[in-house]
């Protein structure tokens, strides 16, 4: 194939016995047995055992002795069956080995900062600092490969559907998408800044105005967020948009994409069609807008059962417009202390309290509050919650939001999917247009370019108005979001108006975009899938960093290159930037 190899290490099988091969790769595990050296030779395709016997070539003895882990070598030799008893069924190449007749060291390796071996878990800081070594580990190599396979599958589907792959700029103007912008100072216009895109949202909408009709891009997005677990300042989306398109068209396309990705990465088929539920239903049944539907344990409403209750905690919550809801957690085998712990957990999650009931053998309910409830109420709970002996029933009474959130969290703690490899996709549709910020202001639940279901509803009851946006959820994680967009500039102005962005401010901030909407904008809709999250779930990785080639740490730093770093004074001067003295003073602490 090339002067370095006639084949790839991981592809050899018993059928190759007797073949002379040349291989190049890295020295993995090495074992010395009475002068004979066994090496796991690793290349991008996998691993094969190569056997070096100094007796075959005494001159090579010294080279052999000098071989260390991660040396890059080239060997020539004969593929042969492994001796009886040394076959390794765990390895794809475990039935064979290569008896080496020629060895050349292509380059040596310095002492390693950690073992390149799945069996050792190095500290993450070190792994990131020496990412190029970390990526040599078979699991990480498999993650990179899965990522590439996933992206190729996406391209296949979209190319077949005649989508155009279009790049949009990464030096843009700040747009209101909810997160803090990453800024880049301009040298040619000192004092001015580019923003890095939070997503290509407005550009893809401009492409619709431009008549592209079907757009996609594997897009890098930047959000300067405070680090919550499993977020990165820069991440990758499969971004897409279509004209003369509606919600169902988007969801059907997404379904085709994820089905193909799963097929190519996992070799399995997903159940289709992907179920769709409304946001309101998701909140009521699962207490979250991203339900993990790999298990049931749904939340049930007990408002009807307790409508006339004399038990204060329930009657007060209902009288205040709140809710009483419950969760049948099944037979959890909990002791009294375990149940008390659940009460404390619920309080930590924000509930005033949690009422537990245990279903006895005879079907009666044991609970600290049983004596305050009527027989009818107890019977109503048992039948509504489908109670069986041994089950633990958990009930929360509070404002509807708190009830949902608390039961939703408890559900996740107590419920377990039977099969962790299972993939359960779900579309959640009909999100609200707005949500309330902590300061009590209205903010777009998705982004301000999302079409409300009805403009009148949005104006009259903005807090409950429904939008034409939707999310895709996989195993309880949000894979992506999208919406039908506003294509009428008048509706766009009305949304800004409800958000408290006046006409002048809107014109000043995104007049360029509003202007475009005035030139015969087609109805359009789209979506973006988080590639990192998707691949991490497919690969059973808990953290998206495991499927990103060169991720940053939780604090946005790159231990490999030292980014973010300081720059030359001359560069700052050219940019017209002065670093404040107090910031400079703090430098001495962290440099
Ligand atoms: N731009 C949106 C986002 O990044 C996705 C979309 O609405 O298409 O979440």
Boltz pocket constraint, residues with backbone or C-beta under 6 A from the ligand:
constraints:
  - pocket:
      binder: B
      contacts: [[A, 198], [A, 199], [A, 200], [A, 201], [A, 240], [A, 481], [A, 482], [A, 483], [A, 526], [A, 527], [A, 528]]
      max_distance: 6.0
